[in-house]
Amino acid sequence: GAGIGDRFLGHVERTRVVLHLVSAREDDVGAAYNTVRTEMEAYGHGLDEKPEIVALSQCDTVDDEERAEKARALAAACGHRPIELSAATRLGVEEVLRALMATIEDARAADAPPVVDTRWRD
């Protein structure tokens, strides 16, 4: 009922980065985050080692005070400040896209074969 499922996690295996969305509508955002992280760890295949960007989504559905409280709770659960996100108001959309692109570019660079400069060979 509250889990992700192995079929979906199989698709996640092929990604370079995980965008972990936790809805601001959740009563306990920290528990919601931890539930998914536990499932990723149990699934294995390196999912829990992938770069992760965490966002508190649907921020437009709660007032500013509740949003700040939930952002603090999510930060405590994931260990860093989540991006506050709302597709409806576009809050955080550019920030999350930039973070995703930077993470993907870093992963591509790490996977690229080293460039060998042959101009100075004897």
C-alpha positions as CSV (number, residue, x, y, z in Angstrom):
1,G,0.0,0.0,0.0
2,A,2.7,2.5,0.9
3,G,5.6,1.0,-0.9
4,I,7.2,1.5,-4.3
5,G,7.4,-2.0,-5.7
6,D,10.2,-4.0,-7.3
7,R,9.0,-3.4,-10.8
8,F,9.4,0.4,-10.4
9,L,12.7,0.0,-8.6
10,G,14.0,-2.0,-11.5
11,H,13.5,1.0,-13.7
12,V,15.3,3.2,-11.2
13,E,18.4,1.0,-11.5
14,R,19.0,2.6,-15.0
15,T,19.0,6.2,-13.7
16,R,22.1,8.3,-12.8
17,V,20.4,10.2,-10.1
18,V,17.3,9.8,-8.0
19,L,14.9,12.7,-7.5
20,H,13.2,11.8,-4.3
21,L,9.9,13.7,-4.0
22,V,8.1,13.7,-0.6
23,S,4.7,15.3,-0.6
24,A,4.1,18.2,1.8
25,R,0.6,16.5,2.3
26,E,2.3,13.7,4.2
27,D,1.6,13.8,7.9
28,D,5.2,12.6,8.7
29,V,7.5,13.6,5.8
30,G,10.5,12.1,7.6
31,A,8.8,8.7,7.9
32,A,7.7,8.8,4.3
33,Y,11.3,9.5,3.2
34,N,12.7,6.7,5.4
35,T,10.1,4.2,4.1
36,V,11.3,4.7,0.5
37,R,15.0,4.7,1.5
38,T,14.5,1.5,3.3
39,E,12.9,-0.1,0.3
40,M,15.8,1.1,-1.9
41,E,18.3,-0.4,0.4
42,A,16.4,-3.7,0.7
43,Y,16.1,-3.9,-3.1
44,G,19.9,-3.6,-3.5
45,H,21.6,-3.2,-6.8
46,G,23.3,0.0,-5.7
47,L,20.1,2.1,-5.6
48,D,20.8,3.4,-2.1
49,E,24.3,4.6,-3.4
50,K,23.0,6.6,-6.3
51,P,23.2,10.4,-6.0
52,E,19.9,11.7,-4.6
53,I,18.2,15.0,-4.7
54,V,15.4,15.4,-2.2
55,A,12.5,17.7,-2.7
56,L,9.5,18.6,-0.6
57,S,6.8,18.6,-3.3
58,Q,3.3,20.1,-3.4
59,C,4.4,23.0,-1.3
60,D,1.5,25.1,-2.6
61,T,-0.9,22.8,-0.7
62,V,0.3,23.9,2.8
63,D,0.8,27.3,4.5
64,D,4.2,28.9,4.9
65,E,4.5,27.8,8.6
66,E,3.6,24.1,7.9
67,R,5.9,24.1,4.8
68,A,8.9,25.4,6.9
69,E,8.1,22.8,9.6
70,K,8.0,19.9,7.1
71,A,11.1,21.1,5.3
72,R,13.0,21.0,8.7
73,A,11.6,17.5,9.4
74,L,12.6,16.3,6.0
75,A,16.1,17.8,6.3
76,A,16.5,16.0,9.6
77,A,15.6,12.7,7.9
78,C,17.7,13.0,4.8
79,G,20.7,15.0,6.2
80,H,20.5,18.1,4.1
81,R,18.1,20.9,3.0
82,P,15.4,19.6,0.6
83,I,14.4,21.7,-2.3
84,E,11.0,23.2,-1.8
85,L,9.0,22.4,-4.9
86,S,5.6,23.2,-6.4
87,A,4.8,22.4,-10.0
88,A,1.6,24.5,-9.7
89,T,3.5,27.7,-8.7
90,R,6.8,26.8,-10.2
91,L,8.5,27.2,-6.8
92,G,11.9,25.4,-6.9
93,V,11.4,24.0,-10.4
94,E,14.4,25.7,-11.9
95,E,16.5,24.9,-8.8
96,V,15.6,21.2,-9.1
97,L,16.3,21.0,-12.8
98,R,19.7,22.7,-12.3
99,A,20.6,20.3,-9.5
100,L,19.6,17.3,-11.6
101,M,21.6,18.5,-14.6
102,A,24.7,19.2,-12.5
103,T,24.5,15.7,-10.9
104,I,24.0,14.0,-14.3
105,E,26.9,15.9,-15.8
106,D,29.1,14.9,-12.8
107,A,28.1,11.3,-13.2
108,R,28.8,11.3,-17.0
109,A,32.2,12.9,-16.4
110,A,33.1,10.2,-13.8
111,D,32.1,7.5,-16.2
112,A,34.0,8.9,-19.2
113,P,37.3,7.3,-20.2
114,P,40.3,9.3,-19.4
115,V,41.6,11.6,-22.2
116,V,45.1,10.7,-23.1
117,D,47.2,13.5,-24.7
118,T,49.4,11.8,-27.3
119,R,51.1,15.0,-28.6
120,W,54.0,14.5,-26.2
121,R,54.7,10.9,-26.7
122,D,58.2,9.7,-27.6
